[in-house]
Amino acid sequence: MNQLENDSHAPSFWRRPVGMALATAALIAGFYLLREHWGHVLGYWPYLLLACPLMHLMHGHGHGDHGRHSQTPERTNNDKE
């Protein structure tokens, strides 16, 4: 087996022990941060709920146009034979 074959089966960063430890520390820190500042977060909750629909209304064309590609009109032959 060469080095390229070994690298293709290497686990992703988040599956390695360092990645798992970093993710766990981030979750714990996020929990304590949210717990200490819950009053502030709860005060802004209505604004956060309105942010998603308003962003979709105002920026609806930024998602790749969802398949609405402009097409050139097809040429038709209106000559009657």
N, C-alpha and C positions, 0 to 999 in steps of 0.2 A: 504494500500500500504506500502510495506517495503522500506528500504533505497536502496536496490539493484535496484528496479524498477525505483526509482527516478533518480538514477545515470545513468541508461541506456538512459534516454531521455535528459540528460544535453547537451547543445550545445557545439560544439568544442571551443577551445581556440580562434580561429580567429573570431567566431561569437559573442563572449562576448564583452562588451564595452571596456574592457582593451585591448583585442586583436585588435579590430578595431582601437582604438586610436594609438596603437603601429604601426600597418600597415600604417595608415595615416601619422604618423610622419616619418616613413621610406621612404614613397613615396615622401614626401615634401623634406626631406633631400637629397634623391637621385636626385631629380629634380634640386635642387640648386647646388649640387656637379657636376652634369653633365653640367649644364649651365656655371659654372665657369671654368671648365676644358675641354670645348668642343674642343678647339684647340689641346689639347694633345690626346684626344680620336680619333679625326678625323685623326691625323697623324698615329695612329696605326691601323686604320680600315682595310687596306688591309691584314695586318698580322692576324687580328682576323678572317677575312673571310677565309683565308687559313688554319687556325688552325683546323677547324672541319674536312675537307676532309683529311688532313694529319694525324690527330689522328685516323680516321677510317681506313686509309690504314695501319698505323703502329701497331695499337692495335686492329685489327679486330677480334681476337680470344678471347677477354675478355668479350664478351657479352653472355656467356652461350652456345656458339657454334651454336646458332640458329637452334637447332634440329639435328645437325650432331653428333649423338651419335654412338660410336663404338658398333657394334653388333658381337656376336660370329657367326661364319659360321654355317649354318645348316648342320646337318649330312644327307647325302643322302645314300640310299641303292642301290648300283650299282650291286647287285647280281641279275642275271637273273634266273628266275625260270621256 
